[in-house]
């Protein structure tokens, strides 16, 4: 490990709900000798987080850093080889750190599910990151590792270009205040700005060289409840409008390795029979109601008062009882069908995400990775290496002929 910088890995946002879970995971999973620091605005809160970690983390340095202070972000980026940040909403707080890491040659990973943030980060800082050698890796949590690595796994198992991949998600988990704040901010931004709305709705809006993009018709992200061939019902998946863009960016960054005409879709499993149909309708209606309420000032203000506040999240019991399971089905250009299963224990947005972000950060700090720099995705920055890490951490990544 390099000794040129003070730290190997810094957790920025360690006093937040997910940041503390990430610190807890790294205290158990990081190898001895990796120089980890905890960063945030309040030293007192950082000390409390550190005191609650396992013994070997008690010596981790604490770094005062404020996302609203660009000089603070530069100092943070220049002090370490890797930053893992949980400080969101990223559209509000994230760009100064991306800029600092891109210019300092510091590898970076986050948990964002915000199309507008990623679009702006790519436009501004992909070039500087390529020049410095920094890997800027967005979406290293439940947004969007199961989707991104799942499609990579399907393509590897198929051994041929794909025409279609369809993911059906089953999950149990809760929502934190930070996640809800990001959702409300995104809906507010697109409801008042036609340009933002066009970016958010474009199926290839975060892919490179969009003028040269292949243009197969992509499935709708919010199509109605649907009865599938096996009799089960599915509903729109709340994360599909973001995850699908990450998968398409991965395909483009790898020179269309999955197939130039790939169509990718995500749905949520709702069950079978009448109960499944009712659940699919209820899920669809609830999603529409929340988005509609968030788009209007008075109802958005009401949501902000009644929904969980940033810094909060599910209880330890709820996190332990959660899980996720994505089944991806791909069709090859020669008509074969390949399936992959990506699954893991724990609340997907919190317990499982701490594992995903933790292993992403460790991979950036320790592993021999593909020779790429710039604004990347989990599949293009770490790919197979990260799949193996997550398997070792207890997650499932399996694929084969259907």
Secondary structure, 3 states (H helix, E strand, C coil): CCCCCCEEEEEECCCCHHHHHHHHHHHHHCCCCCCEEEEECCHHHHHHHHHCCCHHHHHCEEEECCCCCHHHHHHHHHCEEEEEECCCCHHHHCHHHHHHHHHHCCEEECCCCCHHHHHHHHHHHHHHHHHHCCEEECCCECCEHHHHHHHHHHHHHHCCCEEEEEEEEEEECCCCHHHHHHHHHHHHHHHCCHHHHHHHHCCCCCCCCHHHCCCCCCCCCCCCCEECCCCEEEEECCCHHHHHHHHHHHHHHCCCCCCCCCEEEEEEEEEEHHHHHHHHHHHHHHHHHHHHHHCCHHHHHHHHHHCCCCCCCCCHHHHHHCEEEEEEEEEECCCCEEEEEEEEECCCCCHHHHHHHHHHHHHHHHCCCCCCCEEECHHHHCCHHHHHHHHHCCCEEEEEEC
